[in-house]
Amino acid sequence: MAKPVQGPARTALDRMVAASPDLRHESASALVQLGQVLAGQMDAAGADPSTRLSAAYLSVLVNLRRLSPTQSQEARPASRLARIKKSAELVKSGAAS
């Protein structure tokens, strides 16, 4: 039986997992496996996946991102308070114009 060709959704998911050691841990394996199944379905659906499938896949991506603190912290400060403090610092320094 030939292995199916990976599409863009599965490739993106695999890159996300490869980039984060936290997602390669045993505790994330069930969620990663679900993501792989849904990514395969997204790829098979082509340009017109169902709304339900898209929502399920997006939910897995969000939850995987939450499990990966290094990716989350790089994207933005950890809390709303931290974002407010960072904005205040930028205003004080004159960088936020």
N, C-alpha and C positions, 0 to 999 in steps of 0.2 A: 504494500500500500504506500503510495507516494505521500510525502509530507506536504501539507498545503503551504502555499507561498504566503509569507507574512505580509500583511498590508501595513498602511501607515499607523493605524491605531495600535496594533501589536508592537510595531517597531518603537513607537513613542513610549509605550508602557515598559518595554524591555530596557530602554535607555534610562527611564526614570528609576527603575529598580537597580540598574547597574551603577547609577550615580550615587546611590545612598546605601551605605552599609546597614543602616537600620531596617531597610526593606528586605534585606537578604537574611534577616534573623528569622528563626523558627516561628516566633510569635506573629509575624506578618505573613506567613506562608499561605494561610487560607484566603486572606484578602488578596494577595498577589495572584493566587490561582484563579479566584473569581474574576479578577481584572483581566487575566489572560483569556478566559472563556468569553467574557463580554467583548474584549478587543477583537477576538476572532469573529464574533457575530457582527460587530461594527464593520469590520473589513468585508465580510461576506455580504452585508447589506449595501455596500457601495455608497453612492452619493445620497441615498434616501433611507437612512435608518429610521426606525419608528421612534416616536417621542419617548415611549417607555424605555426602550433600549438605550437611547441617548442619555436619559436621566439616570438610569442604573449605572452606566459606564462613568458618567460624570461624578456620581456619588462615590464610586470606588476610587477615582482619581483624587477627590477631595480627602477621603479618609486615608489614603496612602500618603498624601502630602502631610497630613497631621501626624502621622507616625514617624515622619522624617524631620526631626527638629532642625537639622542643619540646613535643609532646603527652606523650611519655613522661616527660620531666623534670617537667612540671607535675603529673603524676599521683602520682609518688612519687620519693624520692631515687634517684640513679643506681645505687647499689650497696648490698649488705647492710651493709657497713661504715658507709656514710653513714647508713643507717637506724638503726643501733646508736648512732652518735654523736649523732644527733638525739634519740633516746630518752633518752640519758644527759643531754643538755642540758636536756630537759624535766623529768627527775627532779631535777636540781640546782636548777632554778629553782622547783620545787614545782608546776609546771603539770600534771604527770602524777599525778593522785590517783585 
